């Protein structure tokens, strides 16, 4: 059975890797990030930054999954790690829900979606694997929703310019 | 000194004497403490290293990484307003991530300390029963 120290060590590793990603993406001029930051239209700029940020938050699930698949052979241990991660990751994203930052309603909807996925994982026993899969799929779902929203805003702008 | 005072003094010094652990009990306590501490040594040094790592990372993020990222974003022709906005977001997310990591370590420290105390109490009560 996976011990408390190992679970904590894995989670610390995931958090560290994601912090490093924020820095590296900026230093390496990540295309999506730079494209969003160069955007001049305020709404599109805000949504592009929020999309990058939410993708970064969502990616924590994929990293913890990768850690678990590579290093833990037992399904029970993987579940124990996912539960530990879900319990301790919730306080990381929950403050954003009450943040004074200028975040869009769209971002809040996506965020609540993720918090509710975490709650499902913590509250519904024997459904951990299912909840984990759902949380891992969120990254793609969020990406697509943001894409649609940004495309709609850009189209709106183009129509205004054409008129 | 009045007889009453003398009686009080004598009885209170007796009380103090009886409350003090004797040398044998202290020796057993320190022996057990050292044995258990040895068992937890690797966990203690792990916690110390990780907390130190987080402290250094926080300092390096503010003093080194933020200026480096600002320079990079300026090179990329990002507007000053967007750079400031984005670096604020990065700072908030990074600091929250570091705080969560610290909370994990602190909770682990508290639970390890409880385990340590419990084990010490158990060992001492077993030792007491034997003697």
Interface residues (C-beta under 8 A of the other chain):
Chain A: X4 X5 X8 X11 X12 X15 X16 X18 X19 X22 X23 X26 X27 X29 X34 X37 X38 X45 X49 X53 X56 X88 X89 X91 X92 X95 X101
Chain B: X43 X46 X50 X57 X61 X65 X68 X69 X72 X73 X76 X77 X78 X82 X83 X85 X86 X89 X90 X92 X93 X94 X96 X97 X98 X100 X101 X103 X104 X105 X108 X111
